Amino acid sequence: MITCTLRYVIDPYRLAEFEAYAKMWIPLVERFGGQHHGYFLPSEGANNIALALFSFPSLAAYETYRQQSQHDADCQAAFQYANDTRCIVSYERSFMRPVFG
């Protein structure tokens, strides 16, 4: 299993737009075989950092999702929404492996 961790720098004045964007992606990741663990929005502390975590069975499965999402109309609409609203300033993507007890 591989977990994709996204760290977003967001526009704090467009938090509602970012939340709408986040809600678009949860079912999309799951449609492509991933397990979404949610988005985490600012509450206390920094007001411009958000996180997302989702897992795929393997890095190869994640790469398949990435390729297929480039041709999916709903995914493209989500990307366009982020561009139009400019709610995301930047993001970093990392891959981690979970450790369970």
CNS distance restraints for C-alpha pairs under 8 A (distance, minus, plus):
assign (resid   1 and name CA) (resid  55 and name CA) 6.70 0.50 0.50
assign (resid   1 and name CA) (resid  56 and name CA) 5.83 0.50 0.50
assign (resid   1 and name CA) (resid  57 and name CA) 4.29 0.50 0.50
assign (resid   1 and name CA) (resid  58 and name CA) 5.09 0.50 0.50
assign (resid   1 and name CA) (resid  59 and name CA) 7.76 0.50 0.50
assign (resid   1 and name CA) (resid  97 and name CA) 6.38 0.50 0.50
assign (resid   1 and name CA) (resid  98 and name CA) 7.42 0.50 0.50
assign (resid   2 and name CA) (resid  55 and name CA) 5.51 0.50 0.50
assign (resid   2 and name CA) (resid  56 and name CA) 5.56 0.50 0.50
assign (resid   2 and name CA) (resid  57 and name CA) 6.23 0.50 0.50
assign (resid   2 and name CA) (resid  58 and name CA) 5.48 0.50 0.50
assign (resid   2 and name CA) (resid  59 and name CA) 6.12 0.50 0.50
assign (resid   2 and name CA) (resid  95 and name CA) 6.47 0.50 0.50
assign (resid   2 and name CA) (resid  96 and name CA) 5.86 0.50 0.50
assign (resid   2 and name CA) (resid  97 and name CA) 5.06 0.50 0.50
assign (resid   2 and name CA) (resid  98 and name CA) 7.33 0.50 0.50
assign (resid   3 and name CA) (resid  53 and name CA) 6.63 0.50 0.50
assign (resid   3 and name CA) (resid  54 and name CA) 5.50 0.50 0.50
assign (resid   3 and name CA) (resid  55 and name CA) 4.12 0.50 0.50
assign (resid   3 and name CA) (resid  56 and name CA) 6.51 0.50 0.50
assign (resid   3 and name CA) (resid  95 and name CA) 5.54 0.50 0.50
assign (resid   3 and name CA) (resid  96 and name CA) 5.10 0.50 0.50
assign (resid   3 and name CA) (resid  97 and name CA) 5.83 0.50 0.50
assign (resid   3 and name CA) (resid  98 and name CA) 7.06 0.50 0.50
assign (resid   4 and name CA) (resid  52 and name CA) 7.97 0.50 0.50
assign (resid   4 and name CA) (resid  53 and name CA) 5.73 0.50 0.50
assign (resid   4 and name CA) (resid  54 and name CA) 5.42 0.50 0.50
assign (resid   4 and name CA) (resid  55 and name CA) 6.00 0.50 0.50
assign (resid   4 and name CA) (resid  93 and name CA) 6.78 0.50 0.50
assign (resid   4 and name CA) (resid  94 and name CA) 5.80 0.50 0.50
assign (resid   4 and name CA) (resid  95 and name CA) 4.65 0.50 0.50
assign (resid   4 and name CA) (resid  96 and name CA) 6.45 0.50 0.50
assign (resid   5 and name CA) (resid  51 and name CA) 7.15 0.50 0.50
assign (resid   5 and name CA) (resid  52 and name CA) 5.86 0.50 0.50
assign (resid   5 and name CA) (resid  53 and name CA) 4.79 0.50 0.50
assign (resid   5 and name CA) (resid  54 and name CA) 6.91 0.50 0.50
assign (resid   5 and name CA) (resid  93 and name CA) 5.78 0.50 0.50
assign (resid   5 and name CA) (resid  94 and name CA) 5.16 0.50 0.50
assign (resid   5 and name CA) (resid  95 and name CA) 6.04 0.50 0.50
assign (resid   5 and name CA) (resid  96 and name CA) 7.27 0.50 0.50
assign (resid   6 and name CA) (resid  51 and name CA) 5.50 0.50 0.50
assign (resid   6 and name CA) (resid  52 and name CA) 5.05 0.50 0.50
assign (resid   6 and name CA) (resid  53 and name CA) 6.46 0.50 0.50
assign (resid   6 and name CA) (resid  91 and name CA) 6.65 0.50 0.50
assign (resid   6 and name CA) (resid  92 and name CA) 5.66 0.50 0.50
assign (resid   6 and name CA) (resid  93 and name CA) 4.70 0.50 0.50
assign (resid   6 and name CA) (resid  94 and name CA) 6.51 0.50 0.50
assign (resid   7 and name CA) (resid  49 and name CA) 7.00 0.50 0.50
assign (resid   7 and name CA) (resid  50 and name CA) 5.98 0.50 0.50
assign (resid   7 and name CA) (resid  51 and name CA) 4.71 0.50 0.50
assign (resid   7 and name CA) (resid  52 and name CA) 6.78 0.50 0.50
assign (resid   7 and name CA) (resid  91 and name CA) 5.47 0.50 0.50
assign (resid   7 and name CA) (resid  92 and name CA) 5.23 0.50 0.50
assign (resid   7 and name CA) (resid  93 and name CA) 6.65 0.50 0.50
assign (resid   8 and name CA) (resid  48 and name CA) 7.95 0.50 0.50
assign (resid   8 and name CA) (resid  49 and name CA) 5.61 0.50 0.50
assign (resid   8 and name CA) (resid  50 and name CA) 5.06 0.50 0.50
assign (resid   8 and name CA) (resid  51 and name CA) 6.01 0.50 0.50
assign (resid   8 and name CA) (resid  88 and name CA) 6.83 0.50 0.50
assign (resid   8 and name CA) (resid  89 and name CA) 7.49 0.50 0.50
assign (resid   8 and name CA) (resid  90 and name CA) 5.90 0.50 0.50
assign (resid   8 and name CA) (resid  91 and name CA) 4.26 0.50 0.50
assign (resid   8 and name CA) (resid  92 and name CA) 6.57 0.50 0.50
assign (resid   9 and name CA) (resid  48 and name CA) 5.50 0.50 0.50
assign (resid   9 and name CA) (resid  49 and name CA) 4.86 0.50 0.50
assign (resid   9 and name CA) (resid  50 and name CA) 6.60 0.50 0.50
assign (resid   9 and name CA) (resid  88 and name CA) 6.23 0.50 0.50
assign (resid   9 and name CA) (resid  89 and name CA) 5.38 0.50 0.50
assign (resid   9 and name CA) (resid  90 and name CA) 5.20 0.50 0.50
assign (resid   9 and name CA) (resid  91 and name CA) 5.96 0.50 0.50
assign (resid  10 and name CA) (resid  14 and name CA) 7.59 0.50 0.50
assign (resid  10 and name CA) (resid  15 and name CA) 7.45 0.50 0.50
assign (resid  10 and name CA) (resid  18 and name CA) 7.50 0.50 0.50
assign (resid  10 and name CA) (resid  48 and name CA) 4.94 0.50 0.50
assign (resid  10 and name CA) (resid  49 and name CA) 6.03 0.50 0.50
assign (resid  10 and name CA) (resid  50 and name CA) 7.00 0.50 0.50
assign (resid  10 and name CA) (resid  87 and name CA) 5.69 0.50 0.50
assign (resid  10 and name CA) (resid  88 and name CA) 4.49 0.50 0.50
assign (resid  10 and name CA) (resid  89 and name CA) 5.16 0.50 0.50
assign (resid  10 and name CA) (resid  90 and name CA) 7.03 0.50 0.50
assign (resid  11 and name CA) (resid  15 and name CA) 6.70 0.50 0.50
assign (resid  11 and name CA) (resid  48 and name CA) 6.02 0.50 0.50
assign (resid  11 and name CA) (resid  86 and name CA) 7.69 0.50 0.50
assign (resid  11 and name CA) (resid  87 and name CA) 5.28 0.50 0.50
assign (resid  11 and name CA) (resid  88 and name CA) 6.21 0.50 0.50
assign (resid  11 and name CA) (resid  89 and name CA) 6.36 0.50 0.50
assign (resid  12 and name CA) (resid  47 and name CA) 5.91 0.50 0.50
assign (resid  12 and name CA) (resid  48 and name CA) 5.19 0.50 0.50
assign (resid  14 and name CA) (resid  18 and name CA) 6.33 0.50 0.50
assign (resid  14 and name CA) (resid  85 and name CA) 7.75 0.50 0.50
assign (resid  14 and name CA) (resid  86 and name CA) 7.93 0.50 0.50
assign (resid  14 and name CA) (resid  87 and name CA) 5.31 0.50 0.50
assign (resid  15 and name CA) (resid  19 and name CA) 6.13 0.50 0.50
assign (resid  15 and name CA) (resid  87 and name CA) 7.06 0.50 0.50
assign (resid  16 and name CA) (resid  20 and name CA) 6.28 0.50 0.50
assign (resid  17 and name CA) (resid  21 and name CA) 6.25 0.50 0.50
assign (resid  17 and name CA) (resid  85 and name CA) 6.78 0.50 0.50
assign (resid  17 and name CA) (resid  87 and name CA) 6.21 0.50 0.50
assign (resid  18 and name CA) (resid  22 and name CA) 6.12 0.50 0.50
assign (resid  18 and name CA) (resid  82 and name CA) 7.53 0.50 0.50
assign (resid  18 and name CA) (resid  87 and name CA) 5.49 0.50 0.50
assign (resid  18 and name CA) (resid  88 and name CA) 7.17 0.50 0.50
assign (resid  19 and name CA) (resid  23 and name CA) 6.26 0.50 0.50
assign (resid  19 and name CA) (resid  41 and name CA) 7.83 0.50 0.50
assign (resid  20 and name CA) (resid  24 and name CA) 6.48 0.50 0.50
assign (resid  21 and name CA) (resid  25 and name CA) 6.75 0.50 0.50
assign (resid  21 and name CA) (resid  78 and name CA) 6.42 0.50 0.50
assign (resid  21 and name CA) (resid  81 and name CA) 7.06 0.50 0.50
assign (resid  21 and name CA) (resid  82 and name CA) 6.65 0.50 0.50
assign (resid  22 and name CA) (resid  26 and name CA) 6.67 0.50 0.50
assign (resid  22 and name CA) (resid  39 and name CA) 6.51 0.50 0.50
assign (resid  23 and name CA) (resid  27 and name CA) 7.67 0.50 0.50
assign (resid  24 and name CA) (resid  28 and name CA) 6.91 0.50 0.50
assign (resid  24 and name CA) (resid  78 and name CA) 6.45 0.50 0.50
assign (resid  25 and name CA) (resid  29 and name CA) 6.06 0.50 0.50
assign (resid  25 and name CA) (resid  75 and name CA) 7.61 0.50 0.50
assign (resid  25 and name CA) (resid  78 and name CA) 7.28 0.50 0.50
assign (resid  26 and name CA) (resid  30 and name CA) 6.51 0.50 0.50
assign (resid  26 and name CA) (resid  36 and name CA) 5.92 0.50 0.50
assign (resid  26 and name CA) (resid  38 and name CA) 7.07 0.50 0.50
assign (resid  27 and name CA) (resid  31 and name CA) 5.97 0.50 0.50
assign (resid  28 and name CA) (resid  32 and name CA) 6.53 0.50 0.50
assign (resid  28 and name CA) (resid  74 and name CA) 7.71 0.50 0.50
assign (resid  28 and name CA) (resid  75 and name CA) 7.02 0.50 0.50
assign (resid  29 and name CA) (resid  33 and name CA) 6.67 0.50 0.50
assign (resid  29 and name CA) (resid  34 and name CA) 5.25 0.50 0.50
assign (resid  29 and name CA) (resid  35 and name CA) 6.92 0.50 0.50
assign (resid  29 and name CA) (resid  36 and name CA) 6.54 0.50 0.50
assign (resid  29 and name CA) (resid  54 and name CA) 7.77 0.50 0.50
assign (resid  29 and name CA) (resid  65 and name CA) 7.82 0.50 0.50
assign (resid  30 and name CA) (resid  34 and name CA) 4.67 0.50 0.50
assign (resid  30 and name CA) (resid  35 and name CA) 5.57 0.50 0.50
assign (resid  30 and name CA) (resid  36 and name CA) 6.49 0.50 0.50
assign (resid  32 and name CA) (resid  65 and name CA) 5.78 0.50 0.50
assign (resid  33 and name CA) (resid  56 and name CA) 6.93 0.50 0.50
assign (resid  33 and name CA) (resid  61 and name CA) 7.97 0.50 0.50
assign (resid  33 and name CA) (resid  65 and name CA) 7.77 0.50 0.50
assign (resid  34 and name CA) (resid  54 and name CA) 6.68 0.50 0.50
assign (resid  34 and name CA) (resid  55 and name CA) 5.53 0.50 0.50
assign (resid  34 and name CA) (resid  56 and name CA) 4.74 0.50 0.50
assign (resid  34 and name CA) (resid  57 and name CA) 7.57 0.50 0.50
assign (resid  34 and name CA) (resid  62 and name CA) 7.77 0.50 0.50
assign (resid  35 and name CA) (resid  54 and name CA) 5.52 0.50 0.50
assign (resid  35 and name CA) (resid  55 and name CA) 5.15 0.50 0.50
assign (resid  35 and name CA) (resid  56 and name CA) 6.46 0.50 0.50
assign (resid  36 and name CA) (resid  53 and name CA) 6.35 0.50 0.50
assign (resid  36 and name CA) (resid  54 and name CA) 4.17 0.50 0.50
assign (resid  36 and name CA) (resid  55 and name CA) 6.40 0.50 0.50
assign (resid  37 and name CA) (resid  52 and name CA) 7.35 0.50 0.50
assign (resid  37 and name CA) (resid  53 and name CA) 5.25 0.50 0.50
assign (resid  37 and name CA) (resid  54 and name CA) 5.23 0.50 0.50
assign (resid  37 and name CA) (resid  55 and name CA) 7.68 0.50 0.50
assign (resid  38 and name CA) (resid  52 and name CA) 5.81 0.50 0.50
assign (resid  38 and name CA) (resid  53 and name CA) 5.98 0.50 0.50
assign (resid  38 and name CA) (resid  54 and name CA) 7.21 0.50 0.50
assign (resid  39 and name CA) (resid  50 and name CA) 7.18 0.50 0.50
assign (resid  39 and name CA) (resid  51 and name CA) 5.58 0.50 0.50
assign (resid  39 and name CA) (resid  52 and name CA) 4.27 0.50 0.50
assign (resid  39 and name CA) (resid  53 and name CA) 6.73 0.50 0.50
assign (resid  40 and name CA) (resid  50 and name CA) 5.55 0.50 0.50
assign (resid  40 and name CA) (resid  51 and name CA) 4.99 0.50 0.50
assign (resid  40 and name CA) (resid  52 and name CA) 6.16 0.50 0.50
assign (resid  41 and name CA) (resid  49 and name CA) 7.14 0.50 0.50
assign (resid  41 and name CA) (resid  50 and name CA) 4.76 0.50 0.50
assign (resid  41 and name CA) (resid  51 and name CA) 6.74 0.50 0.50
assign (resid  42 and name CA) (resid  46 and name CA) 6.63 0.50 0.50
assign (resid  42 and name CA) (resid  47 and name CA) 5.27 0.50 0.50
assign (resid  42 and name CA) (resid  48 and name CA) 6.72 0.50 0.50
assign (resid  42 and name CA) (resid  49 and name CA) 6.14 0.50 0.50
assign (resid  42 and name CA) (resid  50 and name CA) 6.00 0.50 0.50
assign (resid  43 and name CA) (resid  47 and name CA) 7.06 0.50 0.50
assign (resid  56 and name CA) (resid  61 and name CA) 6.13 0.50 0.50
assign (resid  56 and name CA) (resid  62 and name CA) 5.74 0.50 0.50
assign (resid  57 and name CA) (resid  61 and name CA) 6.33 0.50 0.50
assign (resid  57 and name CA) (resid  62 and name CA) 7.81 0.50 0.50
assign (resid  58 and name CA) (resid  62 and name CA) 6.43 0.50 0.50
assign (resid  59 and name CA) (resid  63 and name CA) 6.18 0.50 0.50
assign (resid  60 and name CA) (resid  64 and name CA) 6.26 0.50 0.50
assign (resid  61 and name CA) (resid  65 and name CA) 6.32 0.50 0.50
assign (resid  62 and name CA) (resid  66 and name CA) 6.26 0.50 0.50
assign (resid  63 and name CA) (resid  67 and name CA) 6.24 0.50 0.50
assign (resid  64 and name CA) (resid  68 and name CA) 6.11 0.50 0.50
assign (resid  65 and name CA) (resid  69 and name CA) 5.89 0.50 0.50
assign (resid  66 and name CA) (resid  70 and name CA) 6.59 0.50 0.50
assign (resid  67 and name CA) (resid  71 and name CA) 7.42 0.50 0.50
assign (resid  68 and name CA) (resid  72 and name CA) 6.47 0.50 0.50
assign (resid  69 and name CA) (resid  75 and name CA) 5.73 0.50 0.50
assign (resid  69 and name CA) (resid  76 and name CA) 7.48 0.50 0.50
assign (resid  70 and name CA) (resid  75 and name CA) 7.15 0.50 0.50
assign (resid  70 and name CA) (resid  76 and name CA) 6.85 0.50 0.50
assign (resid  71 and name CA) (resid  75 and name CA) 7.85 0.50 0.50
assign (resid  71 and name CA) (resid  76 and name CA) 7.43 0.50 0.50
assign (resid  72 and name CA) (resid  76 and name CA) 6.21 0.50 0.50
assign (resid  73 and name CA) (resid  77 and name CA) 6.12 0.50 0.50
assign (resid  74 and name CA) (resid  78 and name CA) 6.34 0.50 0.50
assign (resid  75 and name CA) (resid  79 and name CA) 6.33 0.50 0.50
assign (resid  76 and name CA) (resid  80 and name CA) 6.11 0.50 0.50
assign (resid  77 and name CA) (resid  81 and name CA) 6.07 0.50 0.50
assign (resid  78 and name CA) (resid  82 and name CA) 6.43 0.50 0.50
assign (resid  79 and name CA) (resid  83 and name CA) 6.40 0.50 0.50
assign (resid  80 and name CA) (resid  84 and name CA) 6.00 0.50 0.50
assign (resid  81 and name CA) (resid  85 and name CA) 6.04 0.50 0.50
assign (resid  82 and name CA) (resid  86 and name CA) 5.61 0.50 0.50
assign (resid  82 and name CA) (resid  87 and name CA) 6.03 0.50 0.50
assign (resid  82 and name CA) (resid  88 and name CA) 6.62 0.50 0.50
assign (resid  83 and name CA) (resid  87 and name CA) 7.67 0.50 0.50
assign (resid  83 and name CA) (resid  88 and name CA) 7.99 0.50 0.50
